[in-house]
Amino acid sequence: MTVEQIASKRDLTTSSARRYIRACKEKGYLPESFPTQKEPVSDKPSLESVLAETREKYSESSRDHNLSGKTIKVAFGDLHLSDEDVMFRSIESTVDRLVDYISGKEYDSALMLNLGDTVSGKGIFRGQETRNVINTSHWQTLVGAVYQKRMRDRLIDETSVDNVHFQLIKGNHDEHRNGTNLAYYLARDMQAFGLSATYQGNFHISDNLYLLHGWGFSDYRPQSPKFLRSMMKRVSNVNSQRGGESGEITRVVSGHTHWLDIGLRYNLNLYFDSLGGYQRNKRAELGRVQRPAGMIVYEPDERPHPIEPDKDIFWEEANQEDLEFENAGRIYELLNEAYREDPQITG
């Protein structure tokens, strides 16, 4: 007879049943070996099975699934949606040029590699909340979801692409100060809007590309010396374990520094590419330098092609005096669109 059976038979709570069993043991009515812990439930999954299922799930999502035919990869990041200095017109100008680029080629699918910092987050640095048009985390992810839905719709409506899949990597802004992972919830919101999207964690390997958000800062290069040294070791370690059809990693793609640049050749077979960001730089300690914005397209042979916004639009927006006011209207327009279309809200 188990603890639960005794508790049920004598109309006791489980804790009272355990005390009853201990008393019976002390009086010699029950052997010391009689169990006092809850009997394991046989159909409860073991930790090993849960870990195996999780590994399989991430393995499936890492195969760029749901894509068929000729596929183009588009790496982008650092949109910083809901920040008062997000450069919406520069993003849209870049998407215009992306559509033009893809329209001239017969692609069936697009793999959108989002390298993080889609939203602003909260509590990332002291006083950061004062820069947010929207502070509430779940509204931020809704804005991010509906904005990427617009990107998806443009690719499908204006190019030969009929299948778009997003893979999301976590950036340092994709979190709430309480530890909530906003990139994970962003992927779920995107799925709710009917987008094909998966959360990939802190990094992702897609064929010969090693993708991550990045870290560090340098006045002279998009990648800091510490970042380059660290990634050299990491890629060397990964390449030592890859073989056969997988091939070696030949490019590291990162964001974070908001500095579009391709082709830093670190050694014979390894290149570093950096994505541009879309948050206007007003910070005096960073010299208020506006670095190049943009995305990077990778053809099937992994050749990179930078896609930049129109320079006139970019510089006009970077110096626009009422940009914060304009962004407040744009962000709440996106939030209203999300509210109208989100099936989780409207039913």
N, C-alpha and C positions, 0 to 999 in steps of 0.2 A: 504494500500500500504506500502511495506517495504522500508527500505533504499536502498536495492539492486535494487528494481524495479524503484525507483525514479532515481537512478544513471544511470540505463540502458535507461530509457525513455528520460532523458535530456542529455545523453552522458557525464556523469560526472564520476569522480572517486568516490569511496565510501567516502573518506574524504571530498571531495567537496560537496557531497550530504548531509553529516552530517552538514556541515556549512550552507548549503542552508536551511535545516530543522530548525536549531537554529535561523536563521534570520527570517523565517516565524513565528516561535513561538513568537519571540520578537515583531513582528508586529501584532500578534493576528490572523494570518491566519490559524494557526494550534494549536490544544490543547496541553497543557504541557505534557499530557500523551502519545503523539505520540512517538514511539520508535526511538531512534537514534543509538542503538547498532545493530550489525549484528544478524539477526534472526537465532536461533539455527537450525542446520541441523538435521532433524529428524532421518536420518539413521546413524548418527555418534554415535559410541558406547560410552556409558557412562563410567565413571571411575569405577563404581561398576561392570559393565559387564567385563571390561578389567581385573580387579583384580580377578574376579571369574574365568575367563578363564585361567589366569596365575596360580592361585592356583590349578586348575584342571590339567593343564599341568605338574606342578611339582609333583602333587599327582600321576599322571600316571607314570612319570619317576621314582618315588620313589618306585614303586612296582616291581622293578627289572624285567621290562617287557621284552618281546621277549625271555625269558628263559623258557625251558621246560625240563622235566625229572629230573634226578639226577644232582644237581648243586653244584659246589665247588666255594668257594669265595677265592680270592687272593688279599690281601692288600699289596700295595707297594707305594713308593713315594720317593721324594727327589732325583730324577735322575739328576737334574741340567744339562740337556743337553745344550750344547753350552758354558758351562763354560770350561776354560782351564784345570781344574783339574778333569773333569768328568772321572769316572773309568769304561770305556766301557767294558773291558774284565771281570771285576767283575760282571757287570750287566748280561752279556751273560753267565757267569758261573752259576749265580743264576738261570737264565732261563733254562739252561741245567738241573739243579737239579729239577727245578719245573716240567719240562717235564717228567723227570724220575719218580717223585713222582706221577704225575697224570696218567702216563702210566700204573701203576700197579693197577689202580682202574677204574671201569667202570662209568665214568662221561659223561653226555650228554652235559652239558653246563658249562661255566665258567663265573663268575661275577668278573670282574677286578676292584677293588676298588682303584683308584688312589687318594692318599691323598695330592697331591699338590707338588709344586716346581718341576714340570716336566721340566721347562725351567729356565734360569738364571734370566730373567727379566732385568730391566734397572733402575738405580738410586735407588737401594734398600739401599745401604749405600755408603758413600763417596768413590769415586775411584772404585766403583764396575764395571763400564764399562771397565776398563782396564783388567779385568779378562775374559771378554767375547770374545770368538772367533768370534761370530756373535752378533752385537749389535742391528740390526734391528728387531723389535718385531715380525713382520709378518713372517720373515724368521725363527725366533726361534720357532714359533708355527708350521710351516711346518715341521721342523726337528723333533719336538715332535710327530707330527701326523704320519710321515712315520716310526719313530722308534717303535711306539706302533703297527703300522700295521705289522711290522716284528714279534713282540711278538705274535700278534693274529694269523699270518700265521703259526708260529711254533706250537702253541697249536692245531690248526686244522689239520695240516699235520702230526703231530707226536704223537697225543693222540686220544682217542675216542671222545673227545669234538668236536662237530660240530656247536656250537653256542657260541659266545663270546660277552659279552656286557661290555663296559667300563662306569664307573661312575666317574666323575671328581669333586674333591673338590679343592677350591682355596687355594693355599699356599701364604706365604708372598712374595715369589719370582715371583709368577704368575701375575705380574703387571708391567706396565710401570710407570715411575714417574709422567706422566701426568694423571694417573688414569685409563688407559686402562686395562681392565680385560683380561689377556692373557689366563686364564683357560677357559673362555667362548669362545674365538676365537679358542683355541686349540680344543675344542669339535666340533666346526663347521668344522675345517679343517679335523678332523678325519672322520666326516660324509661325507665330500667331497671325501675321499679316500675309501669310502664304508664300514667304520667301524660302528658298532652300538655303539653310544656314547651319553651320556647326561651330561650336566653340572648341578651339584647339589647345587652350592652355597658354603657357608662357613662350612657346616656340613651336615651329612646325617645319617639317622637311617635305618639300614638294619636288620630287625628282632630284635635280642637282642644286636646288635652291635651299639654303638654310635661312628661315624667316623668323625674325623676332622683333620686338619693339625697340630694344636698344637702351643704352644708358650712357652717362658721361657727358662731358662738355669740353670743347676745345675752341680757341679763337681762330685756329688755323686750318682745321680739317673737320669735315662732317663727323668723323669718328675720332674719339679721343685715343691717345696712345694706350691707355689701360684697356679700353674696349677692344682694340686691335689685338693686343697681346692675349687677352682672355679668349677671344674668338679663334685665334690661331690654334690655341691648345685644344679648344672644344672641337673644332672641325677636324683636327688631326686625330683626335680620339674617336670621333664618329666615323671618319673614313677608314680607320683601322678595323672597324667592325662591319663595314659595308663591303659588299662584293657581288660578283655575278652580274645580274641585269641591273642592279641598283646603281652601280657606278659611284664615282666619287662626287662629293659636294664641291662645286666649282665657284659658287657665288654666295656671299652672305648679304642678305637684304635686311635693312633696319630703318627705323624712323627715329623719333625722339628729338633729334637736333633741329628738325625743320629746315633741312639743308639739302636740296635736290642735287645729287651728284652720282654719276655712274663710272664704274671702271677703275677704281683704285686697285692697281695690280700689286698685291702684296708679295706674291711669289709667282712662279711659272704657271701654276694651275689654279690660283685662288684670287677672286676679285671681290671687292666690297662696293655695294651700291647703297645709297642713302635716299630716303624719300623726303620730299618737301612738305612743310606743314602749312596749315591754313588758319593760323592764329596770329593776328597782328602783334608785333613786338613793341611794347611800350616801356619795357624795363630798362631803366637807365644803366643798371649794372651790366647789362648785356649790350650796351652801346646803342640801343634802339635800332640795331641793324636788321633790316628786313632781308632775310636770306631767300634764295630761290624756292618757290613752291612748285609742286607738281607730283605726278604719279609716274610709275614706270611700267611699261608693257613688255612682257616677255613672250617672244615668238616660240613656237614649238622647239626650236633649236636652242632656246634659252638666251638668245641675243636680246639685250635690253634696249628699249627705246624710250627716252624721257618724253612725257606729255606735260607741257607747261601751260598755264593760263595766258591769255593775251596780256602782254606787258603793260599796255595802257590801262586796262581794267585793273590789273594787279596794283600798280602804283597809285592809281586814283583811289582805290579802296584802302590802301595802306595809309594814305594821308587824309582820309575823309573825316571831317570834324564831327559829323553827326552819326558815325557808324554805330555807336552804342545804341542810339535811339532807333535807328533802322533795324538793327538786329533784334531788339525787343519785339518789334512787330513781326519780323520773320519767324522768330522762334515760337511765338504764341500762335501764329498761323499754322505752323507745323503741329503744334500740340493740339489745336482744334481739329486738324485733319486726322490726327491719330485718334482723338476722342470719337470722331464720327465713324471711323472705319474699323476700329479695333473690336473684333467680335467678343473679346473678353469683357468689354465695357458695355457695348450696345446689345450684345446677345444676338 
